[in-house]
């Protein structure tokens, strides 16, 4: 049975706090990262102003003309050790030569300082293929994942064992991991959970996995209250 993932560590930001956050974002000319779901390509923008009535975030491009105009995009930025996430449509004004994002949903915050980790839930499908078998992923981050196994597999997953050429399926996206290592095995009531560390991910794979984890996290949040 396929396992699905969500995350309870992201939470919706209250409208008043969201307004203050966007204002701080613009006052500090903070850089935000913008990308389209499932793509390794991203662009950086500098925030200049925020219109709370129109939910419009105005920006200037850090590079040349954007390739994401009229696209549904995800945005990510950091303020005071906190990561914020939202989505919207990227627009461009040829007259003023400025960009804007029409924010279509609320703002969400992740307060942990380490990498994003998705925990088991009921929203995003996630499995891993190891040693010619599929296993459910309990949680995943850029550093590694926890995998649920049956007791019959415990002799294969021993601590410090090196795993070669494994694959991960996350929300219909597939990632191939060249090498990983078993860190620990924990016994649960109905299964065992294996902690697996990814070994030296290539930068392009790490970037793609990072964005897909964020997109999947945001997808998991959509049924939540949207202020």
C-alpha positions as CSV (number, residue, x, y, z in Angstrom):
1,X,0.0,0.0,0.0
2,X,1.3,3.4,-0.9
3,X,2.0,5.8,2.0
4,X,1.2,9.5,1.8
5,X,3.0,12.4,3.4
6,X,2.1,15.7,4.9
7,X,3.5,17.9,7.6
8,X,2.3,19.5,10.8
9,X,5.3,21.8,11.3
10,X,4.2,24.3,8.8
11,X,1.3,26.5,10.0
12,X,-0.8,29.3,8.5
13,X,0.2,32.8,9.4
14,X,-2.5,35.0,10.8
15,X,-3.4,37.9,8.4
16,X,-2.1,40.6,10.7
17,X,1.2,38.8,11.2
18,X,1.4,38.0,7.4
19,X,1.0,41.7,6.6
20,X,3.8,42.6,9.0
21,X,6.0,39.9,7.5
22,X,5.5,41.1,4.0
23,X,6.2,44.7,5.1
24,X,9.4,43.6,6.7
25,X,10.3,41.6,3.6
26,X,10.0,44.7,1.5
27,X,11.7,47.1,4.0
28,X,14.7,44.8,4.2
29,X,14.7,44.2,0.4
30,X,14.8,40.5,1.1
31,X,15.6,38.2,-1.7
32,X,13.0,35.5,-2.4
33,X,13.3,32.3,-4.4
34,X,10.7,31.5,-7.1
35,X,10.2,28.3,-9.0
36,X,7.6,26.2,-10.8
37,X,6.5,22.9,-9.4
38,X,8.7,20.0,-10.4
39,X,11.4,22.1,-12.0
40,X,15.1,22.5,-11.0
41,X,15.0,26.0,-12.5
42,X,14.5,28.9,-10.1
43,X,14.8,32.7,-10.2
44,X,15.6,35.2,-7.5
45,X,13.8,38.5,-6.9
46,X,14.1,41.4,-4.5
47,X,10.8,42.5,-2.8
48,X,10.0,46.2,-3.0
49,X,6.4,46.7,-1.8
50,X,3.2,44.8,-0.8
51,X,-0.4,45.8,-1.4
52,X,-2.5,44.0,1.2
53,X,-5.8,44.8,-0.5
54,X,-4.8,43.2,-3.8
55,X,-2.5,40.6,-2.2
56,X,0.2,41.8,-4.6
57,X,3.9,41.5,-3.9
58,X,6.0,43.8,-6.1
59,X,9.6,42.9,-6.9
60,X,12.6,43.5,-9.1
61,X,14.4,40.7,-10.8
62,X,17.9,39.8,-9.7
63,X,18.8,38.6,-13.2
64,X,17.6,39.0,-16.8
65,X,14.0,38.8,-17.9
66,X,12.1,36.1,-16.1
67,X,11.0,32.8,-17.8
68,X,8.3,32.3,-15.3
69,X,5.9,35.1,-16.3
70,X,2.2,34.0,-16.2
71,X,3.2,30.8,-14.4
72,X,1.9,29.4,-11.2
73,X,4.9,29.5,-8.9
74,X,6.0,28.7,-5.4
75,X,7.9,31.3,-3.4
76,X,10.2,30.8,-0.5
77,X,12.0,33.4,1.7
78,X,13.7,33.6,5.1
79,X,13.3,36.1,7.9
80,X,14.9,35.8,11.3
81,X,15.7,32.1,11.1
82,X,12.2,31.3,9.9
83,X,11.3,29.9,6.5
84,X,8.1,31.2,4.8
85,X,6.2,29.6,1.9
86,X,3.4,30.7,-0.4
87,X,2.3,30.5,-4.1
88,X,0.9,32.8,-6.7
89,X,1.0,33.9,-10.4
90,X,4.1,35.8,-11.6
91,X,3.3,38.9,-13.6
92,X,5.4,41.5,-15.5
93,X,4.7,45.2,-16.3
94,X,6.6,46.3,-19.4
95,X,5.9,49.9,-18.6
96,X,7.6,50.0,-15.2
97,X,9.8,46.9,-15.9
98,X,8.8,45.4,-12.6
99,X,7.5,42.1,-11.5
100,X,4.7,41.1,-9.1
101,X,3.1,38.0,-7.7
102,X,-0.6,37.8,-7.1
103,X,-0.7,35.7,-4.0
104,X,-3.5,33.2,-4.3
105,X,-3.3,31.6,-0.9
106,X,-2.2,32.3,2.7
107,X,1.3,32.6,4.0
108,X,2.8,29.6,5.9
109,X,5.8,29.5,8.2
110,X,8.2,26.7,9.2
111,X,9.9,27.6,12.4
112,X,12.6,24.9,12.5
113,X,16.2,25.9,11.6
114,X,17.1,22.6,10.0
115,X,16.1,21.3,6.7
116,X,12.4,20.6,5.9
117,X,11.2,17.2,6.9
118,X,7.9,15.7,5.8
119,X,6.0,13.5,8.2
120,X,3.5,10.7,7.4
121,X,0.0,11.9,6.7
122,X,-2.7,11.4,4.0
123,X,-1.9,13.8,1.2
124,X,1.3,13.2,-0.8
125,X,2.2,9.7,-2.1
126,X,5.8,8.7,-1.2
127,X,7.6,5.4,-1.6
128,X,11.2,4.2,-2.0
129,X,12.5,1.3,-4.1
130,X,15.3,-0.6,-2.4
131,X,16.7,-4.0,-3.2
132,X,14.0,-4.7,-5.8
133,X,11.2,-3.9,-3.3
134,X,8.9,-0.9,-2.5
135,X,8.7,0.5,1.0
136,X,6.6,3.2,2.5
137,X,8.4,6.4,3.5
138,X,7.5,7.6,7.0
139,X,9.3,11.0,6.6
140,X,11.9,12.6,4.3
141,X,14.2,15.6,4.2
142,X,17.3,16.6,2.2
143,X,19.5,14.7,4.7
144,X,17.7,11.4,4.5
145,X,14.5,9.5,5.2
146,X,12.8,7.1,7.5
147,X,11.4,3.9,5.9
148,X,8.9,1.4,7.3
149,X,9.9,-2.2,6.8
150,X,8.4,-5.6,7.8
151,X,10.2,-7.8,10.3
152,X,11.3,-10.1,7.5
153,X,13.5,-7.3,6.0
154,X,15.3,-6.4,9.2
155,X,18.3,-8.6,8.4
156,X,18.9,-6.7,5.2
157,X,18.8,-3.2,6.8
158,X,21.6,-3.3,9.3
159,X,23.2,-0.2,10.8
160,X,26.1,1.3,8.7
161,X,25.1,-0.8,5.6
162,X,25.6,1.1,2.3
163,X,22.6,1.1,-0.1
164,X,23.3,1.6,-3.8
165,X,21.1,3.0,-6.5
166,X,17.8,3.5,-4.7
167,X,14.9,5.5,-6.0
168,X,12.3,7.7,-4.3
169,X,8.8,8.5,-5.6
170,X,7.5,11.7,-4.1
171,X,4.1,13.1,-5.3
172,X,4.6,11.4,-8.8
173,X,8.2,12.7,-9.1
174,X,11.0,10.1,-9.1
175,X,14.5,10.7,-7.7
176,X,17.5,8.4,-8.1
177,X,19.9,8.3,-5.1
178,X,23.3,6.8,-6.0
179,X,24.3,6.0,-2.4
180,X,22.8,6.0,1.0
181,X,23.6,4.5,4.4
182,X,21.5,2.9,7.1
183,X,21.9,4.9,10.3
184,X,19.6,3.1,12.7
185,X,16.7,0.7,13.0
186,X,13.9,1.3,15.5
187,X,11.3,-1.3,16.5
188,X,7.7,-0.3,16.4
189,X,4.5,-2.2,17.4
190,X,3.7,-3.4,13.8
191,X,6.9,-2.7,11.9
192,X,10.4,-1.5,12.1
193,X,11.6,2.0,11.0
194,X,14.9,2.4,9.3
195,X,16.7,5.7,9.4
196,X,18.6,6.3,6.1
197,X,21.1,9.0,5.3
198,X,21.7,10.3,1.8
199,X,25.4,10.4,0.8
200,X,26.7,13.4,-1.1
201,X,23.7,14.4,-3.3
202,X,24.6,16.2,-6.5
203,X,23.7,19.9,-6.3
204,X,21.1,19.7,-9.1
205,X,19.4,16.6,-7.4
206,X,19.5,18.3,-4.0
207,X,17.9,21.4,-5.5
208,X,15.1,19.4,-7.2
209,X,14.4,17.4,-4.1
210,X,14.3,20.5,-2.0
211,X,11.7,22.2,-4.2
212,X,9.6,19.1,-4.5
213,X,9.6,18.6,-0.7
214,X,8.4,22.2,-0.4
215,X,5.7,21.8,-3.0
216,X,4.5,18.6,-1.4
217,X,4.5,20.3,2.0
218,X,2.4,23.1,0.6
219,X,0.0,20.7,-1.1
220,X,-0.4,19.0,2.3
221,X,-1.3,22.4,3.8
222,X,-4.0,23.4,1.4
223,X,-6.9,21.7,3.2
224,X,-5.9,23.6,6.3
225,X,-7.5,26.9,7.3
226,X,-6.6,29.6,4.9
227,X,-7.0,33.0,6.6
